Each structure stands twice: as C-alpha cells, then as structure tokens.
Amino acid sequence: MKKVAIAGGGPTGVTIALMLVQRGIAVTLVEAASDFHRVFRGEGLMPSGLDALEEMGLSNILERIPHRQLNAWEFFLDKKSLFRVNEPIELDCQPCTLVSQPPLLEALILEAQKYNHFEFIQGVAVKDLLWINNRVAGMKLADGREIVADLVIGADGRNSVIRQRAGLKLERQPKSMDVLWFKLAASSLFTDENVFTAIGDGENAFAIFHGAEPGKLHLAWTLSGSQNITNNSDKTKIEWAQIFASISPSWLAEHFINYADSIEKPIKLSVVVGICPCWHTPGVLLLGDAAHPMSPIRAQGINVALRDVIVATNYLVPLLLVEEADNKAIDRVLSRIQKEREPEIIRIQQLQEEEGRQNKLFPKNIFLRKLVIRLAHLLSKAIRQSWIQRQHKMRRGVTQVKLEV
Ligand SMILES: Cc1cc2nc3c(=O)[nH]c(=O)nc-3n(C[C@H](O)[C@H](O)[C@H](O)COP(=O)(O)OP(=O)(O)OC[C@H]3O[C@@H](n4cnc5c(N)ncnc54)[C@H](O)[C@@H]3O)c2cc1C
C-alpha cells in the first residue's frame, strides 16, 4: 500500500488525510498543536466551502457540530448604516455559515480513525524532511521519529516548515493588515438575527458577528498601516469597550459599555498573504495556506483549501492505488494539481485585495466620506448593488471543482 505523510492537521491536512484513507491509501498525519483549540482559524464557510464538504460526503458531520448561519451583512460608516444585504445573497445557494473549527476537525479525525491504515500523531512538530537520492522520502519529527512515505503533503499553514525545508519560495503580497480577535458576551441583537456588522470611522474599523459556539460575539479589529499589534494589545477591557463604542451606532455602543467585563484578551493574528510560484518538488506537494496563504477578507482560506483537497484527491488517488506506480509518475502529477488550482487562487486573492482597497476608499478621503454619508439615502442602492456583484466569485468559486474518485 502506498503511503502519504501529511504535516499539519488544519482543514487542509485533516480533509486530505480522510479522503486518502477512505480510498485505501495509508496516511500518517502529524499536527504540532496538542489540541485543535490552540490554533486560531476563522469560522466563515461560503457556499463554495459548504459545497466542497458536501462533495466530500461530509455535510452530515456539520449537522452534529456547532454552526450558525449568517442572516445578513450590514456596513456602517461614521455610525450610519450604508447598506444591508440579507443572506442567502443568491437564492440558489446556501447562506454563509459559521462553523466551529475544533469540533469539525475532531469529528473528521474520528472518521479517519475508523481505518487501520490511518495514523494520527498530535502534539509533535515536523522539523525537517527526509531525503533519499535527491527526492523527499518522508518527514523528521521534533521527537526524533522519522516517517517514511511515497509522498509528503505540506498542509502546515502560512509559515510552512515543509515549504521552507523543500526550498519552495513564497511570493508575499505587501503586508496590509494585522488583526486583533476579541470575544465577548453575546447580545440578543445578534442571537435573534446574526448580522455580520462592519463598522468604520475613517481611522478605525472592526467587524462583529455571533460565532458558531453559543453565547459569544466575535470582534475582529483591523490594524492597518502604522497601527501595530504591540501598541494595541495592552489596553484594558474598559478602554477597549470605550474605543469600540466610540465608533458604533448607539444600540451597539450600549452593549460594549454594559458588557465591558466580558471582553476577553485578544488573539493577535499576523496576516500573511501570498502564493508559491511552485507548489511541489520531487516527493512533496503543498496545499492550502502552505501553498497560498489567504487574507481573512470575506472568509476564503478554508473554502479554497477544501477545494484544493478535492482536486488533489482526484489526481492522487488513481495513481497511489497502483502498487507499481513509481516515484516519477507521482511527481509528474503534482504540477497538474497546481495547474488546476492556481487560476482560482490568483483570482480570489485579487478579489480579496480589491475588497480591501474598497474598504480603504472612504477613510482615505474625508470629503468623499462626508459626502457619502450625506447622500447615503440616494447612493445606498448603487453601493449595495456593486458590493453584491463583487461577492459572486468569492462565494461560488472561480472554477468547477468536483470530486471524481
Ligand atoms: C484573522 C483571520 C481570520 C480568518 N477567517 C477565515 C474565515 O472566516 N473563513 C475562512 O475560510 N478562512 C479564514 N481565514 C483563513 C484560514 O484560517 C486559513 O486560510 C485556513 O485555516 C488554511 O487552512 P490550512 O489547513 O491550510 O492551514 P491552517 O489552518 O493554518 O493549519 C495548519 C496546521 O498545521 C499545523 N502546523 C504548523 N506547523 C507545523 C509543523 N511544523 N508540524 C506539524 N504541524 C504543524 C498548525 O498547528 C495548524 O494546525 C482567516 C485567517 C485569519 C488570519
């Protein structure tokens, strides 16, 4: 039986592991974190990600774990509502849904553990690659173990060790933002109707919504340009509540002040965006954020990672099931996986960048901002329409992705 070693038990690593073991290929999956709650990743799944889970036969797992649909998106500038769009935006597809990642990953691992040819090593990092005759032949772990495999998959995220050890370059986009991620007590305003609410005043911006788990609002505070994480992370709960309230409409400002005590210490998230010109080298394939770290804008990373997994499964399974398939045949197929996935990744990253630029358009120009607010009742329809049009590809994907094996 052919064997695949996978570094990283995020959405990419866990789903590709499950797809392979279900189809008769031996897998060892290695995850550095000792439990899935230790790594932050967003929760937003777009229709393209939900469809990918369905393609993989995993929708039933979603039903068993905490998830919550978004009811709408609403955008505020200087405390005034610019426009609102209800979910689902397009009637023929599912609404954007928040899915708690730790229970999803745990449930997928349990599924994979039904197969004897699956091994899961948790709480140990992959440190290096194992080379034989100039081809990667496995991974070396921090505890000294060596995993020999016919193929190594680097699914170890944006700072991928596999990528670095394999000498694969990452072309990074210029850094445009970091994020402070807060959680605080839920308000009935969001439990009754979960509206992804984006708020800005030209200087500062944040987004707030009810997360997948009950009882908690999530608040993503964007740090752009000169604002840096260190200067912003030592404020008290009360100071943060006052800052959030100062740019919020009154109904929300009141909640921040009343529930200041519930504001949890933020997680600092350094955003990396880019793509590798080459996702593979003999014996190694990169997938997900390891190959193309995604911006958090409009919740794309998990969705495109799941679609990478479907395409990789289509190419790898028929080959790895052939016991006589040699290493050269495995290596040849890796470039075809990149070739099929790259156009969508490039386009989605462009769309995310464009969306980021739109967000900055008003703040840069005070005159324009005041004008827009004054004319909001006249412009709202046009701004809303243009926003809806821009979302289409980020919700549905750019290319056709179907599981064929
Ligand atoms: C602030 C923020 C919000 C986001 N929100 C969303 C969202 O709402 N929706 C969305 O779709 N995307 C979102 N994203 C993007 C999303 O988190 C990533 O694109 C996605 O998690 C990529 O999945 P992955 O499995 O490739 O990598 P990761 O999720 O990063 O998983 C990589 C795994 O590899 C492990 N690992 C790392 N190094 C090693 C090693 N040496 N050995 C073994 N294991 C290792 C890590 O512990 C981790 O578990 C967001 C990103 C950010 C920064």
The ligand as an SDF file (V2000), in Angstrom:
LIG
                    3D

 53 58  0  0  0  0  0  0  0  0999 V2000
   -7.8500   36.5950   11.2700 C   0  0  0  0  0  0  0  0  0  0  0  0
   -8.1630   35.5180   10.2860 C   0  0  0  0  0  0  0  0  0  0  0  0
   -9.4980   35.1810   10.0550 C   0  0  0  0  0  0  0  0  0  0  0  0
   -9.8050   34.2090    9.1020 C   0  0  0  0  0  0  0  0  0  0  0  0
  -11.1060   33.9170    8.8920 N   0  0  0  0  0  0  0  0  0  0  0  0
  -11.4250   32.9830    7.9640 C   0  0  0  0  0  0  0  0  0  0  0  0
  -12.7790   32.6070    7.7340 C   0  0  0  0  0  0  0  0  0  0  0  0
  -13.7110   33.0940    8.4060 O   0  0  0  0  0  0  0  0  0  0  0  0
  -13.0390   31.6760    6.7840 N   0  0  0  0  0  0  0  0  0  0  0  0
  -12.0470   31.1110    6.0300 C   0  0  0  0  0  0  0  0  0  0  0  0
  -12.3680   30.3050    5.1400 O   0  0  0  0  0  0  0  0  0  0  0  0
  -10.7570   31.4310    6.2450 N   0  0  0  0  0  0  0  0  0  0  0  0
  -10.4230   32.3370    7.1920 C   0  0  0  0  0  0  0  0  0  0  0  0
   -9.1080   32.6330    7.4230 N   0  0  0  0  0  0  0  0  0  0  0  0
   -8.0800   31.9170    6.6720 C   0  0  0  0  0  0  0  0  0  0  0  0
   -7.9550   30.4750    7.2190 C   0  0  0  0  0  0  0  0  0  0  0  0
   -7.7190   30.4920    8.6070 O   0  0  0  0  0  0  0  0  0  0  0  0
   -6.8290   29.7200    6.5350 C   0  0  0  0  0  0  0  0  0  0  0  0
   -6.7930   30.0040    5.1620 O   0  0  0  0  0  0  0  0  0  0  0  0
   -7.0500   28.2070    6.7350 C   0  0  0  0  0  0  0  0  0  0  0  0
   -7.0430   27.9030    8.1050 O   0  0  0  0  0  0  0  0  0  0  0  0
   -5.9870   27.4100    5.9800 C   0  0  0  0  0  0  0  0  0  0  0  0
   -6.0910   26.0510    6.3540 O   0  0  0  0  0  0  0  0  0  0  0  0
   -4.7860   25.1320    6.3910 P   0  0  0  0  0  0  0  0  0  0  0  0
   -5.2250   23.8150    6.9060 O   0  0  0  0  0  0  0  0  0  0  0  0
   -4.1200   25.1890    5.0660 O   0  0  0  0  0  0  0  0  0  0  0  0
   -3.8070   25.8430    7.4090 O   0  0  0  0  0  0  0  0  0  0  0  0
   -4.0050   26.0680    8.9720 P   0  0  0  0  0  0  0  0  0  0  0  0
   -5.4360   26.1970    9.3130 O   0  0  0  0  0  0  0  0  0  0  0  0
   -3.0770   27.1770    9.3320 O   0  0  0  0  0  0  0  0  0  0  0  0
   -3.4910   24.7160    9.6270 O   0  0  0  0  0  0  0  0  0  0  0  0
   -2.1210   24.3890    9.6210 C   0  0  0  0  0  0  0  0  0  0  0  0
   -1.8810   23.4090   10.7470 C   0  0  0  0  0  0  0  0  0  0  0  0
   -0.5220   22.9810   10.6850 O   0  0  0  0  0  0  0  0  0  0  0  0
   -0.0110   22.8900   11.9930 C   0  0  0  0  0  0  0  0  0  0  0  0
    1.4400   23.0280   11.8840 N   0  0  0  0  0  0  0  0  0  0  0  0
    2.1670   24.1420   11.6320 C   0  0  0  0  0  0  0  0  0  0  0  0
    3.4700   23.8620   11.5910 N   0  0  0  0  0  0  0  0  0  0  0  0
    3.5680   22.5350   11.8220 C   0  0  0  0  0  0  0  0  0  0  0  0
    4.6630   21.6460   11.9110 C   0  0  0  0  0  0  0  0  0  0  0  0
    5.9330   22.0540   11.7640 N   0  0  0  0  0  0  0  0  0  0  0  0
    4.4170   20.3380   12.1770 N   0  0  0  0  0  0  0  0  0  0  0  0
    3.1480   19.8790   12.3290 C   0  0  0  0  0  0  0  0  0  0  0  0
    2.0780   20.6910   12.2760 N   0  0  0  0  0  0  0  0  0  0  0  0
    2.2860   21.9960   12.0140 C   0  0  0  0  0  0  0  0  0  0  0  0
   -0.6690   24.0270   12.7270 C   0  0  0  0  0  0  0  0  0  0  0  0
   -0.6750   23.7910   14.1300 O   0  0  0  0  0  0  0  0  0  0  0  0
   -2.0640   24.0140   12.1260 C   0  0  0  0  0  0  0  0  0  0  0  0
   -2.9470   23.2110   12.8590 O   0  0  0  0  0  0  0  0  0  0  0  0
   -8.7800   33.5780    8.3840 C   0  0  0  0  0  0  0  0  0  0  0  0
   -7.4390   33.9020    8.6230 C   0  0  0  0  0  0  0  0  0  0  0  0
   -7.1370   34.8590    9.5690 C   0  0  0  0  0  0  0  0  0  0  0  0
   -5.6920   35.2010    9.8200 C   0  0  0  0  0  0  0  0  0  0  0  0
  1  2  1  0
  2  3  1  0
  2 52  2  0
  3  4  2  0
  4  5  1  0
  4 50  1  0
  5  6  2  0
  6  7  1  0
  6 13  1  0
  7  8  2  0
  7  9  1  0
  9 10  1  0
 10 11  2  0
 10 12  1  0
 12 13  2  0
 13 14  1  0
 14 15  1  0
 14 50  1  0
 15 16  1  0
 16 17  1  0
 16 18  1  0
 18 19  1  0
 18 20  1  0
 20 21  1  0
 20 22  1  0
 22 23  1  0
 23 24  1  0
 24 25  2  0
 24 26  1  0
 24 27  1  0
 27 28  1  0
 28 29  2  0
 28 30  1  0
 28 31  1  0
 31 32  1  0
 32 33  1  0
 33 34  1  0
 33 48  1  0
 34 35  1  0
 35 36  1  0
 35 46  1  0
 36 37  1  0
 36 45  1  0
 37 38  2  0
 38 39  1  0
 39 40  1  0
 39 45  2  0
 40 41  1  0
 40 42  2  0
 42 43  1  0
 43 44  2  0
 44 45  1  0
 46 47  1  0
 46 48  1  0
 48 49  1  0
 50 51  2  0
 51 52  1  0
 52 53  1  0
M  END
$$$$
